[in-house]
Amino acid sequence: MRRAQVITILLVVFLVTLAACGSTAKSPTPLTSPTTQGMSIQETQSPTPTPTATLTQTPSPTPASTPTPTRTPTSTPTPSPTPTPTPTPSPTPSTVTNVKITKICYDGLVPRTESDEYVELTNLGSEPLDLKGWVLKDISEGYPSFTFPSYVLQPGKSIRVYTNEIHPEYGGFSFESGKAVWNNSSPDTAALFNAQGQEASRKSY
Ligand SMILES: [Ca+2]
């Protein structure tokens, strides 16, 4: 029986020491600490995905930079709308008055037909003038009328339009009328019109 008591005592002592060692060995608290570390890692990892969401918001403000380049094209077109100050090409009326009817020889020497009647025109200006399209007309009767071909009348020079004769030294122009054009008893009026139909000269006798 002593042996059994000794064994039990030893067993109890063993158990007590074992329990003591178990209490000391039961410091598996570090096992919990790794779990808390794991938790802390998971917690530290969980906040990291949120900043990626903020990164997606950042590209939206960048398109605001595009409206600034549109200012430059609008400023340039304004300075060039005033190159049209040329509405003064009307010095032609002065040349219109430069060619005048200077003489009307209404009393011809040729019997009955008076083919040698003539109207004389003179360029009183300082520039040559092409008489193409100009018209000499008896405006008292309304006829006849003579339309000039292209003929340059030099300054100071004269030409004649005969009733029915050709005189090259005076231009060689003729009404080619078979009867007298200019009355001897009652005065007639001759008028000269330029190519635009404007009256350039008028003369009576
Ligand atoms: Ca006559």
Residues whose N, C-alpha, C, O or C-beta is under 5 A from the ligand:
A	BS01	CA	Y106 D107 G108 E114 A180 W182 N183 N184
